[in-house]
Amino acid sequence: MLKRYIRKFVPVSIRTFISKIESFLLFDIYAYRILGPFLSKTLNQRQQPSKYLFVMAPARSGSTLLGHILYSHPEVAGYGESHVGYSSETDLRQLTWRTAAVLDNFDPMEHTYIVDKIVRNYPIADNILQNKQIKFIFLLRDPAATYTSTVKSFSGQESPEGVDKWLNYYRRRLECFERLVMQINDPSRCLTLKYKDLLADTDATLAAFQKFLGTSSPFSDSYTVAKHTSRLKYGDNSKAIQAGKILRKKFHKLTLNDAVFAPEKQQAAYDFYANCLSTLRQYTQVCGSISPQPVQEVSVPPTKVNVT
């Protein structure tokens, strides 16, 4: 209730300013200057170096749910989006320090993987991409579902200008995925996942996580609802993420409002999606069922959805 009123009556500029102050105190002061020196000494005692996992996704693709599933495993730690790029080992260490600052029960000696969830095209240097201690999960969701979720999560209103803005972001995000996997060129460190497989083929997907990450125990479809869950700057702030478990379901295809999202632009979105999946299939391991001919997924879905 309070969050809803804050979002309605407090201007975005004020909320953004407060968030920046909070991040400065939590990360720049507490994480980097207080926790950092202490954790550096502790991490030097590890017999094996820390490993990292980057969840790469477009916004509103299910990455917050995926993140919670991963974070709830005893060998994995994370909290959401860091909103930073990566160019050096220092950036990786700072991810560990930020994670410790957000999580109360973080023990750097117990966790094998530290996770960051990345939904924007922040720069990632080649030395980071080639780091054998880093793995990547590329998460994709049906374009119509991704767009629909974006509209509902933010303005709730559609417009041709909003469609163009989203389509440009979606294109650039998927093109970034293609460049990244070709640059990494190491399927042993890259996994492709479709969001619908996480919900509709959950058991097989969780088993694939264990195999990909090499954890000693399996992943669960239940997850911990932490104090930072539903915090907007860390990821999805909807009520659904508070469920504490994967809400398994079957999917039906969606179509968009032709009056706002022109058919040729819908086709363009599905072309971006199909092309990206095709490239990911060549350079990554695949979790779940990705069609050998992704372009066939652009057929007109049977259910009409008007997002207004």
N, C-alpha and C positions, 0 to 999 in steps of 0.2 A: 504494500500500500504506500509506504513512505517513498520507496524508490520511484513509484509511478508518479507521485506528485512532484518529486524533485525533477524528474525528466520533463514534466509538463510545464512547470512554473520557473525553474531555474535556467537561465539562458545557457546555451552550449558554451559560450565564451567563458562564463564563470566556472562551469563544471570542468572545462579543460584546464583553466588556470589552477583550480584546486587540485586536480589530478597531477599536474606538473609539480606542484609543491610537495604533494605526498610522495611522488616518485623520487624527487630530489632527496627528501629526508630518508626514505626507506632504502634507496639504492646507493646514491652518491655518498651519503654520509654513513649510514649504518652498514650496508653490505660491503662497500668498497674500502672504507677507511677503518671500520671496526672488525667486521667478520673476516674480511679478506686476509689480513696478516695471520690471524689465528688458523683459518682453514688451510692456508698454504702450507703451514708447518704440518698440519694433520695429514693433508693429502700426500705429502712427500713420504709418508710412512706406508703408503699403499704398496703392496707387492705387485699389483697390476695397475696400469694407468687408467684413469677415468675414461669412460666411453660416453659418447653423446648420440642422441637421436633427434633428428630434425623432422617434424611433421610438416610437410609442405602441402598447402591446400589453398584454394580460393576461399574467400570469406563466405560463411553460411553454407559450408559443405559438410558439416558434421565433425569438424576437427575438435571442437570442445568435448563432445562425447568420446571420440577416439582418445583424446588426451586423458580424460578421466579414467578410462579403462587401463591405459598404460600406467598412469601415475599410481594406481591402486595396487600394482604389483610390488611385492617387497624389494625387488631388485631395480626398480625404476623410480625416479623422482622428477617432479615437474610441477608447474603451477599454471601455465597458460602462455600467453604471448609476451615476449620481451620487447618487441618493437625496436629491434636493433639489427644491424648487419654484423658480419663476421669477417675479419681480415687477418687475425693473428691468434696465437695461443692465449694471449691475454684476454681476448674476447670470450674464449671458451671458459677460462677460469672465472671470469666475471659472471658468466651464466650460472656457474656453481654457487657463487656468492649470492647472487640474486635469489636463487632457489632456496638457499638457506635462510635468507632474510624473510621470505614469504612463509615458509613452512616451519611450524613449531618443532616438529619431531624429525628434522633432517639430520641424518648421520652420514657424512661423506664416506665413511669406511664401509657402510653397509650397501650402498647403492652402486650397481654396475653402470647404469645409464642415467644421464641427466638429459631431460627433454626440453626442447623449445618448439613452440608452435608458431609457424611463420605463414601469414596469409597475405603479405605484401611483398613487393619485389625489392626487398632490402638487399644490398650487395653482399655476395658471398665470394670471397677470394678463392683463387684456384688452389692455394695451399690448404685451405679448409676443405674444399671439395675432394682433394686427394688424400686427406688424412684418413688412415685406415681405422682410426678409433671412432669414426663418425659414420652412422647409418642414416638412411633417409626413407621415410614413408611418404609416398605421393598419394594423396586422397582426392578423389573426384566424385562429384555428384551430378546427376542429370541436370542439364542447364535450366530446364523449365523449373525444376524444384529449387535449384540454387537461386534463381532470380526471384521466385515467389517468396522464398524465405527471406531474402534481402529486403524486399518491399515491406513485408509484414514486420520485420525487425526494426526498421528505421522509420521512414515517413508514413508507411501505410497507404500512400497514394502513388498512383502511376502517372507518368507523363512521358511523351516522346523524348524529351531532353534527358529524363532519368534513365530511359532505356539506352540511349546512346552512351551515357556515362558508364552505366553498368557493363554494356557490351564491350566498350573499349578496355575497361579494367579486366574483364574476363578473358578477352583475347590476349592481352599482354601477360596476364598471369599464366595462362596455359602455354604460351610461347616461351615463357621463362622456364617452365618445367622441361620443355623439349631441349632447350639449350643446356640446362643443368645436367640432365641424364646423359646427354652426349658428351659433355665435358667430364663427368665422373667416369662414365664408361666402365662400370664395375657392377654387374648384376648382383653380386654377393652382398653388396651394401645398399641396394635399392629395392624397395618393395612397392608395387602399385596396388591400391585398394579402391574399390568402388563403395561408396557409402551404403548402397542398398545391400551389399553383401554383409556388411557389419550388422544390419538389422534383420535380414531375411535368411542369411546363412551363417548365423553367429558362431556356432560350434566350430565349423571348419575354419572360419576367419580367426578365431582365438587360437586354434591349434597352429595356424600359419604364423601368428605372432611369436609363439614360443619357438618354433623352428627357426624363424628369421633372426630373432634376437639371441637365441641360444640360452634362454633362461632355464634354471633348474626346476622350476615349477610352472604349471600352466596359468594362463590368464583366466579371469572370471568375467561373467557378464554383469556382475554387480560391482559397484565402485563406491569409493568414499566421497561423501558430500562434505567438502572442506569449507572453512570460513570464507575463503576467497571465491568459492563457486558462485557463479552468477554475477561476479564483479565485471562490469562492462569492459574495462580496459584489459582484462585477462582472457576474455572470450565471450561465449554465448551467455546472455543474461536472461534467457527465457525460463519459464517455470519448468519446462520439460527436463532440463538438466538436473533439477532437484530430485528426480525420481530415484536416483541411486542405483539404477540398473538399466540395461538395454531393454527398451520396449520393442520386442520383436514383432515384426509385422510384414505383411506382403505389400507389394507396391503395385500401383496402377499408374500408367503414364499420364502426364499432364500436358495440356496445351495452354497457351497464353492468350491474353486478350488481343485479338487481331487489330482492334481499333487503336491500340496504343503501341503494341509490339508487333510491327509489320511482319508479315509472313517471311519476307526475304531476310529480315534481320533474325528471325527465329532460325531459319535455315543456316544463316551464318554462325549462330551460336552453336548449333549442333555440328557444323563442319569443324569449328575450332575444337570441340570436344572429341570428335571422331579422330581428327588428325593427331591430337595430343595422345589419345589412347593408343593409336597405332605406333607412335614413337616410343611410348613408355613400354609397350609390349616387347620392343626390340632390345631395350637397354636395361630392363629391370625384371625382377621376379614378379609374378602376378599372383595376387591373392583373390580367390573366387573365380567367377566365370566372366571373362571378358571375351566378347564375341570375336571370332576370327576375322569378321568383316564388320568393324564398328560402324561403318557408314550406314548399315541397315537400321541402326537405332534412330535414324532421323525420320522414320515413318510416322505419319500423323497419329498421335495418341487418341484413344477413344473417349477420354473424359475432358470436358471443357471446364476451365477454372478461370474465373474473373477475379483478379486480385485488386479489390477496391475496398 
